[in-house]
């Protein structure tokens, strides 16, 4: 029986293939969904399928390593039916690629004994000629791998071998992947290797055996539901600025977690949070290099919260000595590093009072989580296609009515609405009623246009996608899509969330991309740097979670105003202007791996919000600021309806006044498990955040994080910042200076509390 014949039903491979790459040079001929069997793969456990798989990935002049920085016009899903695929050299990922196995019978990628390359899957191959990586790691966006078993057991244990090489940044993920390695004592195998990047997300990933389960380094990252067993080192943290591990299980490893990496006496790991996790049958849980005098002073920060140890004699080992004894016990909360409560800095190491977790955010005693639904148990008859129901997705036709009708019909019939890949141009609000389920095909796009006169008035903003109306209750499931804009749309609010949401609701891999892509009319030719053009006013607000909303769940979301043109050969920077990032006024909110970047008024603002979990969150200040700065940026402040910052009042005269990364006003029970707030540029000049800047100062902006009013129960584990002179400001009083907290490039405070 062939692998294709043995492939069980799965709606994504069974549904009619109508994906349309709207701005590809040959959209009608370009193939979005690619079954590796159509390119000659056998999956029979005997045939070498490497070349066939690489053909499926590279076919039709896609964006490949070294020859293409990025592209939004050549998306692809590479589908693997159930079977065993023999791999003799690395599978080379291309830009905007998703590798999907059948979740009902995971395909196996089995390495040959002589496997060549850096991994069975290589997401950014290093050149054999000059050693250059295929892509700049901080610009690797929009790619996924899900539903695979990767088998390294045929490789001799004394050979260096890796399952996945995965340098990555925003809007990327690994989900439901297992790497199986030899359990031999002399194993040199590594399950997953990440040496660089800027953000990313892994969920439900498992490694078995090997020398190291996961060997990882990145600026900031979120990992959830990771399982590692039978390795020498479960997870080795090479370097970072900040990292959140949640719900991990490590068993039968000599050392469960290592963060002891140093270079010339300086720690390379900035900060780590591990929460709601289980460590079983490991002699040592954490091995680290921090001490009261270690350098940099802000590095080596560690927070452990709600950790169950089973037969783990040493909980924390530092520089060869036991720092925290283990056993079979529970660590309620423990940490080391620098804290502000809210005054500081204070060096500390020891037990902590754990967060007072709001009950509505929990499942038992752990934070509630839900992985992205793949609907693998639903038959194809449970899905409706938006293109079959009349939408074009060609980026030119007004699809407003067709998309709205399709959503209404899917909800009425209790079905999942499938957005075949395409760019669905809309000229009015798309209303998503309670109980809608929507899933895209490798980031299908809803693109708002002001052509019909809507989305143009910044004094009367209109939602592009409206999730529920005030007072409505029910569920929402939305995944694998992008909301975007075209041309001038200063009155666009890309996503407005009003729903009182049932548990189980969520937005997974739903991103916003404002400008910087083909078809947006907001590219290099339209919006060059050092200009403030009326036609480049692109959004009033990116995401608004209103005061009516409750139970909104966000996972792996990137709310991005473009700083560069993804479809320009040189990734040239652009200047487009969006006012507000993510405004949260609701309650009982989860934000897992959520980023908000390049908005002129703020990146995250919580106003009268309550019971919010956030981790890891990440921001960037607009590159063009302070020209214009937050006081003179083009969007009029609205103090009454949107509670915008009054920068004329709060900015210190003579200091750089840029958009806040995080503003918390009159809010309670805000618990942030990892934050990276970055200001890299001063009018496109990066020297203000460089360690080599004159006098070593970091002065891209003055204030970046502020708490105001009656806010209470504010807790942040590992606050990392770049480029801001003052790290924390409370009601106009600066509390923490960057120079007291210098870490691994960033500046890091391990623990911050206010009115807890």
C-alpha positions in Angstrom: 0.0 0.0 0.0 1.4 3.4 -0.9 1.7 6.2 1.6 -0.9 8.2 -0.2 -3.4 5.3 0.0 -2.8 4.9 3.7 -3.2 8.6 4.4 -6.3 9.0 6.7 -8.9 11.7 6.0 -7.8 15.2 6.9 -10.0 18.1 5.8 -7.1 20.4 4.7 -5.8 17.8 2.2 -9.3 16.8 1.2 -10.9 20.2 0.5 -10.9 21.7 -3.0 -7.6 23.5 -3.7 -8.4 27.1 -4.7 -5.6 29.1 -3.0 -4.8 32.2 -5.1 -1.5 34.1 -4.7 -3.1 37.4 -5.7 0.1 39.4 -6.3 2.3 36.6 -7.7 3.3 37.3 -11.3 1.3 34.3 -12.4 -1.5 34.0 -9.8 -3.7 31.6 -11.7 -0.9 29.2 -12.4 0.9 29.4 -9.0 0.3 26.4 -6.7 -0.2 27.3 -3.0 -1.0 23.8 -1.7 1.7 21.2 -2.7 1.4 17.5 -1.8 5.0 16.1 -1.8 3.6 13.0 -3.5 2.9 15.1 -6.6 6.6 15.9 -6.8 7.7 12.3 -6.6 8.0 11.5 -2.9 7.0 8.0 -1.9 6.9 7.9 1.8 7.5 4.2 1.7 10.4 4.0 4.2 12.7 2.9 1.5 13.0 5.5 -1.3 15.1 8.6 -0.6 12.5 11.4 -0.8 14.8 14.3 -0.1 15.0 15.7 -3.6 11.3 15.3 -4.2 10.5 17.2 -1.0 12.9 20.0 -1.9 11.4 20.3 -5.3 7.9 20.7 -3.8 9.3 23.5 -1.6 11.3 25.4 -4.3 9.0 24.9 -7.4 7.7 28.0 -9.3 10.5 30.5 -8.5 9.8 30.8 -4.8 11.8 33.0 -2.3 14.8 30.9 -1.5 17.9 31.4 0.7 20.6 33.9 -0.3 18.6 35.1 -3.4 15.6 36.6 -1.8 15.3 38.6 1.5 11.6 38.1 1.8 8.4 37.9 -0.2 4.6 37.9 0.4 3.8 36.7 -3.1 5.1 33.1 -3.1 3.3 31.4 -0.1 3.1 27.6 0.1 1.8 24.8 2.2 3.9 21.7 1.8 1.7 18.7 2.7 3.0 15.3 3.8 0.6 12.4 3.8 1.1 9.7 6.4 4.2 7.6 5.7 8.0 7.4 6.4 10.1 9.7 4.3 13.8 8.8 4.0 15.9 12.0 4.3 19.6 12.0 3.3 20.3 15.7 3.3 18.6 18.7 4.8 15.1 19.8 3.7 15.6 23.4 2.9 12.9 25.8 4.0 11.9 28.7 1.8 10.3 32.0 2.8 6.6 32.0 3.8 6.5 28.2 3.8 4.4 26.0 6.0 5.2 22.3 6.3 2.1 20.3 7.3 1.9 16.6 8.2 -1.4 14.8 8.6 -2.3 15.3 12.3 -4.3 12.0 12.2 -1.2 10.0 11.4 2.0 11.9 11.8 4.4 11.4 8.9 7.9 10.4 9.9 11.0 12.1 8.5 13.7 9.4 9.0 17.3 10.5 8.6 19.8 8.2 6.9 23.0 7.2 8.8 25.0 9.6 6.6 22.6 12.6 6.8 24.3 15.8 5.6 23.4 19.3 6.6 22.6 21.1 9.8 19.4 19.3 10.4 16.7 17.1 8.9 14.9 20.4 8.3 17.1 23.5 7.9 15.2 26.8 8.1 18.2 29.0 7.2 21.0 27.0 5.6 24.6 28.3 6.0 26.4 28.7 2.7 29.0 26.2 1.8 30.9 29.0 0.0 31.1 31.8 2.5 29.2 30.6 5.6 26.5 33.2 5.2 23.0 32.2 6.5 20.2 31.9 4.0 18.4 34.8 5.7 19.0 37.5 8.3 17.5 35.7 11.3 15.7 38.7 12.7 13.7 39.0 9.4 12.6 35.4 9.1 8.8 35.7 9.4 5.6 33.7 8.5 6.6 30.1 8.5 5.4 27.0 10.3 6.2 23.3 10.9 3.5 21.1 12.3 2.5 17.5 12.8 5.8 15.5 12.2 7.9 12.8 13.8 11.6 13.4 13.0 13.7 10.2 13.5 17.5 10.5 14.0 18.0 7.0 15.5 19.7 5.6 12.4 22.5 8.2 12.7 25.5 6.9 14.7 25.4 8.4 18.2 28.9 9.8 17.9 28.0 12.0 14.9 26.7 15.5 15.4 23.1 15.5 14.2 20.1 17.8 14.6 16.4 17.4 14.0 15.5 21.0 13.1 17.6 24.0 12.6 15.2 26.8 13.4 16.5 30.4 13.6 13.2 32.4 13.5 11.4 35.6 14.3 7.9 36.9 14.5 4.9 35.0 13.1 6.7 31.6 13.2 5.8 28.4 15.0 6.5 24.8 15.6 3.5 22.7 16.7 2.9 19.0 17.4 6.5 17.9 16.4 8.4 15.0 18.0 12.1 14.4 17.5 13.3 10.9 18.4 17.1 10.3 19.0 19.3 7.6 20.2 19.6 7.0 24.0 23.2 5.9 23.7 25.4 7.3 26.4 27.8 8.8 23.8 25.1 10.6 21.8 25.9 13.9 20.2 22.4 14.4 18.8 20.3 17.5 19.4 16.5 17.7 18.8 16.0 21.3 17.9 18.7 23.9 17.4 18.0 27.7 17.5 21.0 30.0 17.5 19.5 33.3 16.6 16.4 35.3 15.8 13.9 37.8 17.2 10.9 36.1 18.7 9.1 32.9 17.9 6.8 30.3 19.4 6.9 26.6 20.0 4.0 24.5 21.4 3.5 20.8 21.9 7.0 19.9 20.9 8.6 16.7 22.2 12.2 15.3 22.1 13.2 11.9 23.2 16.8 10.8 23.8 19.9 12.6 22.5 22.6 14.7 24.1 20.5 17.9 24.2 16.7 18.0 23.7 16.6 21.7 22.7 19.6 24.0 22.3 18.3 27.5 21.9 19.2 31.2 21.7 17.1 34.1 20.5 16.3 37.7 21.6 13.0 36.7 23.1 10.8 33.6 22.8 7.8 31.7 24.2 7.7 27.9 24.6 4.7 26.1 25.9 3.9 22.4 26.3 7.4 21.2 25.6 8.4 17.7 26.7 11.9 16.4 26.9 13.0 13.0 28.1 16.1 10.8 28.2 18.6 13.5 27.2 21.8 14.4 29.0 20.7 18.1 29.0 17.0 18.6 28.5 17.2 22.3 27.4 20.4 24.2 27.0 19.9 28.0 26.8 22.8 29.3 24.7 21.9 33.0 25.1 18.9 35.3 25.2 17.5 38.6 26.3 14.4 37.0 27.7 12.5 33.7 27.5 9.3 32.2 28.8 8.8 28.5 29.4 5.4 27.4 30.4 3.9 24.0 31.0 7.1 22.1 30.2 7.8 18.5 31.3 11.4 17.3 31.5 12.2 13.8 32.7 15.1 11.4 33.0 17.8 13.9 32.0 21.0 14.5 33.9 20.4 18.3 33.9 16.9 19.4 33.0 17.7 23.0 32.2 21.1 24.6 31.7 21.7 28.4 31.6 25.3 28.5 32.7 26.8 29.6 29.4 29.5 32.3 29.8 32.0 34.0 27.5 35.1 35.6 29.0 33.5 35.6 32.4 30.3 37.2 31.3 26.9 35.5 31.3 25.2 35.1 27.9 21.8 34.3 29.2 19.8 37.4 30.1 16.7 36.1 31.7 14.4 33.1 32.0 11.0 32.4 33.4 9.8 28.8 34.0 6.3 28.4 35.2 3.7 25.7 35.7 6.1 22.9 34.9 7.1 19.3 35.9 10.6 18.0 36.4 10.9 14.3 37.0 13.8 12.0 37.7 16.6 14.5 36.9 19.6 14.9 39.3 19.6 18.7 38.7 16.8 20.9 37.6 18.6 24.2 36.8 22.4 24.7 36.3 23.3 28.4 36.2 26.2 30.8 36.5 24.7 33.7 38.5 26.2 35.1 41.7 25.9 38.3 43.6 28.9 39.7 41.8 28.4 38.1 38.3 28.5 40.2 35.2 26.7 41.7 33.4 24.7 42.8 36.4 21.3 42.4 34.7 22.1 38.9 33.3 21.4 35.5 34.7 17.9 36.5 36.0 15.7 33.5 36.8 12.2 33.1 38.0 10.7 29.7 38.9 7.0 29.6 39.7 4.7 26.7 40.4 7.2 23.9 39.6 6.5 20.3 40.6 9.7 18.3 41.3 9.7 14.5 41.5 12.9 12.9 42.5 15.1 15.9 41.7 17.8 16.1 44.4 19.1 19.6 43.3 16.6 22.2 42.3 19.1 25.0 41.4 22.9 24.6 41.1 25.2 27.6 40.7 28.8 27.4 39.8 29.0 23.8 41.0 27.3 24.3 44.3 23.7 23.6 45.4 21.8 26.8 45.7 18.3 25.4 46.2 17.8 21.9 47.4 15.2 19.7 45.6 13.6 16.4 46.3 10.0 15.6 45.6 8.4 18.9 46.3 6.9 22.0 44.8 8.6 25.3 44.2 5.9 28.0 44.8 8.1 30.8 43.6 11.9 31.4 43.6 14.1 33.8 41.8 17.5 35.5 41.5 18.8 38.7 40.0 17.6 42.3 40.4 14.3 43.4 41.7 12.3 46.7 42.1 9.3 46.5 44.4 8.8 49.2 43.1 12.0 50.8 44.4 15.4 49.3 43.7 17.7 48.0 42.5 18.1 45.2 44.9 20.2 42.0 44.2 18.4 39.0 45.6 18.3 35.2 45.5 15.7 33.2 47.2 12.0 32.4 47.7 9.4 34.8 46.5 5.7 35.4 47.1 4.0 33.9 44.0 1.7 35.9 41.9 -1.9 36.2 43.2 -3.3 34.6 40.0 -6.9 35.6 39.1 -9.1 32.5 39.2 -10.6 33.3 35.8 -7.2 32.9 34.1 -6.6 29.4 35.5 -7.1 25.8 34.8 -6.6 24.2 38.2 -3.6 26.0 39.6 -2.0 26.7 36.2 -2.6 29.3 33.7 -5.2 28.2 31.1 -3.9 27.4 27.6 -5.4 26.1 24.4 -3.3 25.1 21.4 -4.4 26.2 18.0 -7.2 24.0 16.7 -6.4 22.0 13.6 -9.9 20.4 13.4 -8.4 17.1 12.5 -11.4 15.2 13.8 -13.9 17.1 11.5 -14.7 15.7 8.1 -14.3 18.0 5.1 -18.1 18.3 5.0 -17.8 20.4 8.1 -16.1 23.2 6.2 -17.2 25.9 3.8 -14.8 27.7 1.4 -15.0 31.4 1.2 -14.0 31.3 -2.5 -16.6 28.6 -3.3 -19.2 30.9 -1.7 -18.3 33.8 -4.1 -15.3 35.7 -2.8 -12.5 36.2 -5.2 -9.4 36.8 -3.0 -7.7 38.5 -5.9 -6.8 41.7 -4.0 -8.7 43.8 -6.5 -12.4 42.8 -6.4 -14.4 44.2 -3.5 -15.1 41.0 -1.5 -17.0 42.7 1.4 -20.4 41.3 0.7 -19.1 37.8 -0.3 -17.0 37.5 2.8 -19.7 38.7 5.1 -22.3 36.3 3.6 -19.8 33.4 3.9 -19.2 34.1 7.6 -23.0 34.4 8.2 -23.7 31.1 6.4 -20.9 29.2 8.2 -22.2 30.3 11.6 -25.8 29.5 10.7 -24.8 26.0 9.6 -22.4 25.4 12.4 -19.4 24.9 10.0 -15.9 26.2 9.9 -15.2 28.8 7.3 -12.0 28.2 5.3 -10.3 31.2 3.8 -8.5 29.7 0.8 -5.3 31.6 0.4 -5.9 35.0 -1.2 -6.1 38.7 -0.5 -9.7 39.6 0.3 -10.2 43.3 -0.3 -13.0 44.8 1.8 -14.4 48.3 1.9 -16.5 48.1 5.0 -16.5 46.4 8.4 -16.6 42.6 8.4 -18.7 41.5 11.4 -17.8 38.2 13.0 -20.8 37.0 15.1 -20.6 34.7 18.1 -19.7 31.1 17.5 -17.8 31.8 14.3 -14.9 29.5 13.4 -12.5 30.8 10.7 -9.2 29.3 9.5 -6.9 30.6 6.8 -4.5 28.9 4.3 -1.0 30.0 4.9 -2.0 33.5 6.1 -4.9 34.5 4.0 -5.4 38.3 4.1 -8.4 40.5 4.8 -7.3 43.8 3.3 -9.2 47.0 4.1 -9.4 49.7 1.4 -10.7 53.2 1.8 -11.8 53.3 -1.8 -15.5 53.4 -0.9 -15.1 56.2 1.7 -14.9 54.1 4.8 -11.8 53.8 7.0 -10.8 57.4 6.1 -11.9 59.5 9.1 -9.6 59.2 12.1 -12.2 61.1 14.3 -14.7 58.3 13.6 -12.7 55.0 13.3 -14.3 51.9 11.9 -13.4 48.3 12.6 -12.1 46.2 9.7 -12.9 43.0 11.6 -15.5 43.3 14.3 -15.5 40.3 16.7 -18.9 40.5 18.3 -20.9 43.6 19.2 -21.2 45.0 22.7 -23.3 42.8 24.9 -22.9 39.7 22.8 -21.6 36.4 24.2 -20.3 33.2 22.7 -17.2 31.7 21.2 -14.7 32.6 18.5 -12.0 30.5 16.9 -9.8 32.3 14.3 -6.4 31.1 13.1 -3.8 31.5 10.4 -4.8 34.8 8.9 -3.6 38.4 8.4 -5.5 41.6 8.5 -4.0 44.4 6.4 -4.8 47.8 4.8 -4.4 49.3 1.4 -3.5 52.9 0.7 -4.7 55.7 3.0 -6.9 54.4 5.8 -6.4 56.6 8.9 -9.8 55.6 10.3 -9.2 51.9 10.2 -9.3 49.9 13.4 -8.0 46.6 12.2 -9.5 44.3 14.9 -12.1 45.3 17.4 -12.9 42.6 20.0 -16.2 43.0 22.0 -17.2 39.5 22.7 -17.9 38.1 26.1 -16.1 34.9 25.2 -16.7 31.4 26.2 -13.6 29.5 27.4 -12.0 27.8 24.4 -12.2 30.9 22.2 -9.0 32.3 20.7 -7.0 34.0 18.0 -4.1 31.8 17.0 -1.5 33.0 14.4 -3.8 35.9 13.6 -1.5 38.8 12.6 -1.8 42.3 11.3 0.5 43.6 8.7 0.1 47.3 7.9 2.0 48.3 4.7 5.2 46.9 3.4 3.7 44.2 1.1 2.6 43.8 -2.5 -0.8 45.2 -3.2 -0.9 47.5 -0.2 0.1 50.7 -2.1 2.3 51.3 1.0 5.7 50.3 -0.3 9.0 52.0 -1.0 7.7 53.9 -3.9 4.7 55.2 -2.0 6.1 55.8 1.5 9.8 56.4 1.5 11.7 57.1 4.7 12.1 60.7 6.1 8.7 61.6 4.8 5.3 62.2 6.5 2.8 61.7 3.7 -1.0 61.9 4.0 -1.4 58.8 1.8 0.7 56.8 4.3 -1.7 57.3 7.2 -2.7 53.7 7.6 -4.5 52.9 10.9 -6.2 54.6 13.8 -5.7 51.5 16.0 -4.3 48.1 15.4 -6.2 46.0 17.9 -8.9 47.2 20.4 -10.1 44.8 23.1 -13.0 46.9 24.4 -14.4 47.2 27.9 -17.2 44.8 26.8 -14.8 42.0 26.1 -14.1 39.2 28.5 -12.1 36.0 28.0 -10.1 37.1 24.9 -7.3 34.6 24.2 -4.4 35.6 22.0 -1.6 33.2 21.0 1.3 33.9 18.8 0.1 37.2 17.3 2.2 39.9 15.7 0.5 43.3 15.3 3.0 45.0 13.0 3.2 48.3 11.2 5.8 47.7 8.6 9.2 49.3 9.0 10.4 47.9 5.7 9.1 46.6 2.4 8.8 42.8 2.4 8.6 42.6 -1.4 11.5 44.9 -2.1 14.8 43.2 -3.2 16.8 45.2 -0.6 14.2 45.2 2.2 14.2 49.0 2.0 12.8 50.8 5.0 9.5 52.8 4.7 7.6 55.3 6.7 3.9 54.4 7.3 2.0 55.8 10.3 -0.4 53.9 12.5 -1.6 55.6 15.7 -2.3 53.0 18.4 -1.1 49.5 18.9 -3.1 47.2 21.1 -5.6 48.9 23.4 -7.0 46.6 26.2 -9.9 47.7 28.3 -11.5 44.3 28.9 -10.9 41.6 31.5 -9.8 38.0 31.8 -7.4 38.3 28.9 -4.5 36.0 27.9 -1.7 37.1 25.6 0.8 34.4 24.8 3.7 35.4 22.5 2.1 38.7 21.4 4.0 41.5 19.8 3.0 45.1 18.8 5.4 47.2 16.8 5.9 50.7 15.3 2.8 52.6 16.3 3.2 56.3 16.9 1.2 56.7 20.1 1.9 53.5 22.0 2.4 49.8 21.5 0.4 48.3 24.4 -2.0 50.3 26.5 -4.1 48.8 29.3 -6.8 51.2 30.5 -9.1 50.1 33.3 -8.3 46.5 32.4 -8.4 43.7 34.9 -7.1 40.1 35.2 -4.6 40.0 32.3 -1.9 37.4 31.7 0.8 38.4 29.2 3.9 36.5 28.3 6.2 37.0 26.4 5.2 40.4 25.0 7.4 42.4 22.7 7.4 45.8 21.2 9.5 48.2 19.0 9.2 51.9 18.8 8.8 53.4 15.3 12.1 53.7 13.6 11.5 57.3 12.4 10.8 58.7 15.9 11.5 61.3 17.2 11.1 62.8 13.7 8.2 63.3 14.3 8.0 62.5 18.0 5.0 61.3 20.0 3.9 64.9 20.7 3.9 65.9 17.0 3.1 62.6 15.3 0.1 62.9 12.9 -2.7 61.2 14.8 -4.8 63.6 17.0 -4.8 62.4 20.6 -8.2 61.4 21.9 -8.1 61.7 25.7 -11.9 61.0 26.3 -12.7 58.0 24.2 -9.3 56.3 23.7 -7.5 57.7 26.8 -4.4 58.5 24.8 -1.2 59.6 26.6 -0.9 63.4 26.9 2.7 63.6 25.8 2.8 67.3 26.1 2.3 66.9 29.8 4.2 63.7 30.5 7.4 64.2 28.5 10.3 65.8 30.2 11.4 69.0 28.4 14.7 68.5 26.5 14.3 64.7 26.5 13.3 62.5 23.6 9.6 61.9 23.6 8.8 58.7 21.7 5.7 56.4 21.9 5.4 54.4 25.0 5.9 50.6 24.6 3.7 49.8 27.6 1.2 52.0 29.4 -0.9 50.7 32.3 -3.6 53.1 33.6 -6.1 52.4 36.3 -5.8 48.7 35.8 -5.5 45.8 38.3 -4.1 42.3 38.4 -1.8 42.7 35.4 0.7 39.8 35.4 3.5 39.9 32.7 5.7 36.8 32.4 8.4 38.3 30.2 8.4 41.6 28.3 10.8 43.0 25.8 10.4 46.7 25.1 12.8 47.9 22.5 13.7 51.3 21.0 16.5 50.6 18.5 16.5 53.8 16.4 16.6 57.6 16.5 15.3 58.7 13.2 16.6 55.5 11.6 20.0 55.9 13.3 20.8 52.7 15.3 23.8 54.1 17.2 21.6 55.3 20.1 21.0 51.6 21.1 24.5 50.3 20.3 27.0 49.3 23.0 29.5 51.3 20.9 27.5 54.5 21.2 29.4 57.6 22.4 29.9 57.3 26.2 28.1 54.0 26.1 24.7 55.7 26.6 21.4 54.1 25.4 19.3 57.1 24.6 16.9 56.4 21.7 14.1 57.6 23.9 13.6 58.8 27.5 10.6 56.9 28.9 9.2 53.7 27.6 7.0 52.0 30.3 4.6 53.9 32.5 2.1 53.0 35.3 -0.5 55.6 36.1 -3.5 56.3 38.3 -5.1 53.7 40.6 -3.3 50.7 39.1 -2.6 47.8 41.5 -1.3 44.3 41.6 1.1 44.9 38.8 3.7 42.1 38.5 6.4 41.7 35.8 8.8 38.8 35.7 11.9 39.7 33.6 11.5 43.2 32.1 14.0 43.6 29.3 14.5 46.9 27.4 16.7 48.4 24.8 17.4 52.1 24.0 15.4 53.7 26.8 17.1 55.9 29.4 14.5 55.3 32.1 13.1 51.7 32.3 10.1 52.3 34.6 8.0 55.5 35.3 5.2 55.6 37.9 2.9 58.7 37.8 5.7 60.7 36.3 8.4 59.6 38.7 11.3 57.6 37.1 12.1 54.4 39.1 14.8 52.5 37.2 17.7 53.5 35.0 19.1 51.4 32.2 22.7 51.8 33.4 21.8 50.0 36.7 20.5 46.9 34.8 22.7 46.3 31.8 22.3 42.7 30.6 23.0 40.8 27.4 22.7 43.8 25.1 19.3 44.6 26.6 18.8 46.0 30.1 16.9 43.6 32.4 15.0 43.8 35.7 14.2 40.3 37.0 11.2 41.2 39.2 9.1 44.3 39.3 6.0 44.7 41.5 3.7 47.6 42.2 0.9 47.6 44.8 0.8 43.8 45.0 
